[in-house]
Amino acid sequence: MKSQRTIMALGAFFVALALLVAGCGSSSGAGSVPDNSVASVAGNPISTKAFKHWMYVAAAGQAAQSPGQPVIVPEDPPNFSKCIAQVRAQIPSLKKTADKTLKSDCNQLFTSLSGQVMDFLIKAYWYQADAHRLGIKVTDAQVQKALTTAKKAQFSTDAQFQQFLKQSGQTAQDILFRVRVNQIFQKLSARHPSKVTPAAIENYYNTHKSQFGSPESRNLQIVLTKTAAEAAKAKAALQSGQSFKDVAKKYSIDPSKSTGGVLKGVTVGQQDSGLTKAAFAAPLNKLIGPVKTQFGYYLIDVTKINPATQRSLAQSTPAIKQTLQTQLTTQAQTAVDNHAKKDWLKRTACSKLYAMADCNGYKAPKTSSTAGAAGAAGAAGAAGAAGATTTAAP
């Protein structure tokens, strides 16, 4: 899903999760979370150490969006003493800011990043676990081939790739795992309909014809007056040879008076209904009016008629196919997430400080939508990241 991308480069998964697939189904419920972990999926823990690693990756991704911005990692809730110390050390202008203020800032940053990181780590397990159950396999050779292809497309030299790893806080093993999950996600998605048929294209065309053409439009010159008497004076002036520009300036109350009463590309329904009804019934280059409407009295001269256009089905097919393909891709990815959630949400436990939408029993805070929004953004980011390779999701 390319829904929604937020402040971080959701660019890696916890590589150790690859070893957890063998433990799928080792627990009948969500279970408890070990003291040194932030979550447990089917009895397999996601360690606090791993979480902190990816929080650094997330913070580095955020900082990269604004060159010169320091990397602040809010990894120590709820007091955020380390985060506060980082802020004071790296941002001199905030050195004397009150602890309470910096704690609030660190908490806000934590909320925005942690929901995404947790979602990323948890869904990485979910995808692998579902693939294991379904007998879907990705070989080391397939992963390496995909990584090589991605590196060639995105980095001219290996030195550039190494620089990317350094700047993003990732390792080569992180990227390999990320590519592996990408491959798994693609295979899970491929189990759902993905072919756009000619019948679907034709149906879309027939039900969205207005998207593939333009209605008739007309270029007009108008004068709008409050009274019939003023309209009569304006008409007499025009008939005596005065220009529309001068007459509109003198008599018209319509905003178009500033452009000589000119209205271009007027379509039915775009302007006052009385005006368009009269204009579309009028012959070309003939002054008509006064026409009484709810806004006053119009004098109208149709200066050009622009015929309606309609692209053929053949002409519209490429655009329709792309639209429908995007819809099918999104539907497939949503189906993958829904299936994984159905299988594993009840078996995913999270520590209270790290709870988000992928955690069993999670309830969004009633007093603030921030945490819930972060969780939602993370859900979209995880799916999108699964479809990415080595660079940040846009």
C-alpha positions in Angstrom: 0.0 0.0 0.0 1.3 3.3 -0.9 -1.1 4.9 1.3 0.3 6.9 3.4 4.0 7.3 4.3 5.1 9.1 7.3 8.2 10.6 8.9 10.3 7.5 9.1 12.1 5.3 6.6 10.5 2.0 7.4 13.5 0.5 5.9 14.3 -2.7 7.8 12.9 -5.5 9.9 14.4 -7.2 13.0 16.6 -9.8 11.3 16.3 -12.2 14.3 12.6 -12.6 13.5 13.6 -14.9 10.6 14.5 -17.5 13.2 11.1 -17.3 14.9 9.1 -18.8 12.1 10.1 -22.3 13.2 8.4 -21.5 16.4 5.0 -20.7 14.8 2.2 -22.0 16.9 4.3 -22.6 19.9 1.8 -20.8 22.1 -2.0 -21.1 22.1 -2.6 -17.5 23.1 -1.0 -14.1 23.2 0.7 -15.0 26.5 2.8 -12.7 28.6 5.7 -10.5 27.5 9.1 -11.2 28.9 10.7 -8.4 30.9 13.4 -7.7 28.3 10.9 -7.6 25.4 8.3 -5.1 24.0 6.0 -7.8 22.5 5.4 -11.5 22.1 4.0 -13.1 19.0 2.7 -16.7 19.6 5.2 -17.0 22.4 8.1 -15.5 20.4 9.5 -12.3 22.0 10.5 -9.1 20.2 13.3 -7.9 22.4 13.7 -4.4 23.7 17.1 -4.3 22.1 15.7 -5.0 18.7 13.0 -2.3 19.2 15.6 0.3 20.2 17.7 -0.6 17.1 14.7 0.1 14.8 13.7 3.2 16.7 17.2 4.5 15.8 16.5 3.6 12.2 13.2 5.4 12.4 14.7 8.5 14.0 17.5 8.5 11.4 14.9 8.3 8.7 13.1 11.3 10.1 16.2 13.3 10.5 17.2 12.6 6.9 14.1 14.5 5.8 15.6 17.7 7.1 19.4 18.0 6.4 21.2 19.0 9.5 18.5 17.8 11.9 20.0 15.8 14.7 19.0 12.2 15.3 16.9 12.1 18.5 15.9 8.6 19.6 13.0 8.5 22.2 13.6 4.9 23.3 13.2 5.2 27.1 9.6 5.7 28.1 7.9 6.8 30.2 10.5 9.2 31.8 12.6 9.8 28.6 15.6 10.8 30.6 18.0 9.7 27.8 15.9 11.4 25.2 15.9 14.6 27.2 19.7 14.4 27.5 20.1 13.9 23.8 18.0 16.9 23.0 20.0 19.1 25.3 23.3 17.8 24.0 22.4 18.0 20.3 20.2 21.1 20.2 21.9 24.0 22.0 18.9 26.3 21.8 16.9 23.8 23.9 19.7 23.3 26.5 17.9 25.2 29.2 14.3 24.1 28.3 12.4 22.7 31.2 12.4 18.9 31.6 8.6 18.9 31.5 8.5 20.5 28.1 11.3 18.2 26.6 9.6 15.1 28.1 6.4 16.0 26.4 8.3 16.5 23.1 10.0 13.2 23.5 6.8 11.4 24.3 5.2 12.9 21.1 8.1 11.7 19.0 8.0 8.3 20.7 4.3 8.0 19.9 4.8 8.8 16.2 7.7 6.4 15.8 7.0 3.5 18.1 3.6 2.6 16.6 5.2 2.3 13.2 8.2 0.3 14.5 6.0 -2.1 16.4 3.7 -2.5 13.5 6.7 -3.2 11.2 8.3 -5.8 13.5 5.0 -7.5 14.4 3.8 -7.7 10.8 7.1 -9.1 9.7 6.4 -12.1 11.9 2.8 -12.3 10.8 3.7 -12.5 7.1 6.4 -15.1 7.7 4.1 -17.2 9.9 1.3 -17.1 7.4 3.6 -18.1 4.6 4.9 -21.0 6.7 1.4 -22.2 7.3 0.6 -21.9 3.6 3.7 -23.7 2.5 5.1 -20.5 0.7 8.9 -20.5 0.6 11.5 -18.0 -0.5 14.9 -19.3 -1.1 18.2 -17.6 -0.3 19.0 -17.4 -4.0 15.7 -15.6 -4.7 16.4 -13.1 -1.9 19.9 -12.5 -3.1 18.7 -12.0 -6.7 16.1 -9.5 -5.6 18.6 -7.6 -3.5 21.1 -7.5 -6.4 18.5 -6.2 -8.7 17.4 -3.5 -6.3 20.9 -2.4 -5.5 21.7 -2.0 -9.2 18.6 0.1 -9.7 19.2 2.4 -6.8 23.0 2.5 -6.2 25.6 3.1 -8.8 28.4 1.6 -6.7 28.7 -0.6 -3.6 30.2 2.4 -1.8 26.9 4.2 -2.2 25.1 1.3 -0.8 27.4 1.1 2.2 26.9 4.9 2.7 23.2 4.3 2.7 23.5 1.6 5.4 25.6 3.9 7.5 23.2 6.8 7.2 20.1 4.7 7.8 21.5 2.8 10.8 20.9 -0.6 9.1 23.1 -3.5 8.4 23.4 -5.7 5.2 21.6 -8.4 7.2 18.8 -6.1 7.9 18.3 -5.4 4.2 18.5 -9.1 3.3 15.7 -9.8 5.8 13.7 -6.9 4.5 14.0 -8.2 1.0 13.0 -11.7 2.2 9.8 -10.4 3.8 9.2 -8.4 0.6 9.3 -11.6 -1.4 7.1 -13.4 1.0 4.6 -10.5 1.0 4.5 -10.5 -2.8 3.8 -14.3 -2.8 1.1 -13.9 -0.3 -0.5 -11.1 -2.4 -0.2 -13.2 -5.5 -2.8 -15.7 -4.0 -5.4 -13.0 -4.6 -6.9 -11.8 -8.0 -4.5 -9.6 -9.8 -5.4 -9.8 -13.5 -7.3 -7.0 -15.1 -9.7 -8.4 -17.7 -11.0 -6.8 -20.8 -14.6 -7.1 -19.4 -13.6 -5.2 -16.3 -12.0 -2.5 -18.4 -15.1 -2.1 -20.6 -17.4 -2.0 -17.6 -15.3 0.7 -16.0 -15.3 2.7 -19.2 -19.1 2.5 -19.5 -19.7 3.6 -15.9 -17.1 6.4 -15.9 -17.4 7.8 -19.4 -17.2 11.4 -18.1 -13.7 10.8 -17.0 -12.6 10.1 -20.6 -13.9 13.2 -22.3 -15.1 16.7 -21.8 -18.6 18.2 -22.2 -19.4 21.0 -24.6 -18.3 24.4 -23.3 -18.8 27.9 -24.5 -16.8 31.2 -24.3 -19.0 34.1 -23.4 -19.0 37.8 -22.9 -21.6 39.0 -20.4 -22.9 42.0 -18.6 -24.9 41.5 -15.4 -27.0 44.3 -14.0 -29.3 44.6 -11.0 -32.3 46.1 -12.9 -33.9 45.7 -16.3 -33.5 49.4 -16.8 -29.7 49.2 -16.4 -29.6 46.1 -18.7 -31.4 48.1 -21.3 -28.9 50.9 -21.1 -26.0 48.5 -21.4 -27.6 46.8 -24.4 -28.1 50.1 -26.1 -24.5 51.0 -25.5 -23.3 47.7 -27.0 -25.6 48.1 -30.0 -24.3 51.6 -30.6 -20.8 50.1 -31.1 -19.3 50.4 -27.6 -17.0 47.5 -26.6 -18.0 44.8 -24.2 -15.0 45.8 -22.1 -16.2 49.4 -21.7 -19.8 48.5 -21.2 -19.0 45.7 -18.6 -16.8 48.1 -16.7 -19.5 50.7 -16.6 -22.7 48.6 -16.0 -21.8 45.1 -14.9 -21.9 43.9 -11.3 -20.4 40.5 -12.1 -16.7 39.9 -11.1 -16.0 39.3 -14.8 -16.2 43.0 -15.4 -12.5 43.2 -14.5 -11.8 41.1 -17.6 -14.3 42.7 -20.0 -17.1 40.4 -19.1 -15.2 37.4 -20.6 -16.0 33.9 -19.3 -14.1 31.0 -21.0 -14.9 27.3 -21.1 -18.3 27.6 -19.4 -20.1 24.2 -19.0 -23.7 23.4 -18.0 -24.0 23.7 -14.2 -20.8 25.7 -13.8 -22.5 29.1 -13.6 -25.9 30.5 -12.7 -28.4 28.0 -14.2 -30.3 30.9 -15.8 -27.2 32.1 -17.5 -26.0 28.7 -18.8 -29.5 27.7 -20.0 -29.7 30.9 -22.0 -26.1 30.7 -23.2 -26.4 27.1 -24.4 -29.5 28.0 -26.3 -28.0 31.1 -27.9 -26.6 31.2 -31.4 -22.9 32.1 -32.0 -21.9 35.8 -32.1 -25.4 37.2 -31.4 -26.2 39.5 -28.4 -29.2 38.2 -26.4 -30.9 39.5 -23.4 -31.7 40.9 -21.0 -32.2 37.5 -19.4 -33.7 37.6 -16.0 -32.2 35.3 -13.3 -31.9 35.1 -9.6 -28.9 37.3 -9.7 -30.1 40.0 -12.0 -30.3 40.7 -15.7 -27.8 39.2 -18.2 -26.7 40.3 -21.6 -24.9 37.4 -23.3 -22.8 37.0 -26.4 -21.5 33.5 -27.2 -18.1 34.0 -28.8 -17.0 30.4 -29.2 -18.5 26.9 -29.0 -16.2 24.2 -27.9 -17.7 20.8 -28.9 -17.8 17.9 -26.5 -15.1 15.3 -26.8 -15.1 11.6 -25.9 -12.1 9.3 -26.0 -12.8 5.8 -27.3 -12.5 2.6 -25.2 -9.3 1.8 -27.0 -7.8 5.2 -26.2 -8.9 5.0 -22.6 -7.8 1.4 -22.0 -4.2 2.0 -20.8 -5.4 4.5 -18.1 -8.2 2.3 -17.0 -6.0 -0.8 -16.8 -3.6 1.1 -14.6 -6.4 2.2 -12.3 -7.9 -1.2 -12.0 -4.5 -2.8 -11.4 -3.8 -0.4 -8.6 -7.2 -1.3 -7.1 -6.5 -5.0 -7.3 -3.0 -4.6 -5.8 -4.5 -2.7 -2.9 -7.2 -5.2 -2.4 -4.7 -8.1 -2.4 -2.5 -6.4 0.1 -5.4 -5.6 2.3 -6.5 -9.2 2.1 -3.0 -10.3 3.2 -3.1 -8.0 6.2 -6.6 -9.1 7.2 -5.7 -12.7 6.9 -2.6 -12.3 9.0 -4.5 -10.2 11.6 -7.2 -12.9 11.8 -4.5 -15.6 12.5 -2.2 -13.7 14.7 -3.7 -10.7 16.5 -5.1 -12.7 19.3 -1.6 -14.3 19.8 0.2 -11.0 19.9 0.8 -9.4 23.3 2.6 -6.1 23.9 4.0 -4.4 26.9 1.7 -1.5 28.0 4.1 1.2 27.0 4.4 -0.1 23.5 0.8 -1.1 22.8 -0.7 -0.2 19.4 -3.3 -1.5 17.0 -1.5 -4.8 16.3 -1.5 -5.8 19.9 -4.2 -8.0 21.4 -6.7 -6.1 23.5 -5.4 -2.7 22.4 -7.8 0.2 22.9 -7.0 3.6 21.4 -6.7 6.3 24.1 -9.9 8.3 24.5 -8.3 11.5 25.4 -6.0 11.7 22.3 -6.1 10.3 18.8 -2.3 10.6 18.4 -1.4 7.1 19.4 -4.2 5.6 17.4 -3.2 7.6 14.4 0.4 6.5 14.8 -0.7 2.9 14.8 -2.9 3.4 11.7 0.0 5.1 9.9 2.3 2.2 10.9 -0.1 -0.4 9.6 -0.1 1.3 6.2 3.7 1.8 6.4 4.3 -1.9 7.2 2.4 -3.1 4.1 4.1 -0.5 2.0 7.5 -1.3 3.3 6.9 -5.0 2.6 6.6 -3.9 -1.0 9.8 -1.8 -1.0 13.4 -2.8 -1.3 16.3 -0.8 0.0 15.2 2.7 0.0 12.8 4.5 2.2 9.1 4.3 1.4 8.0 7.5 -0.1 
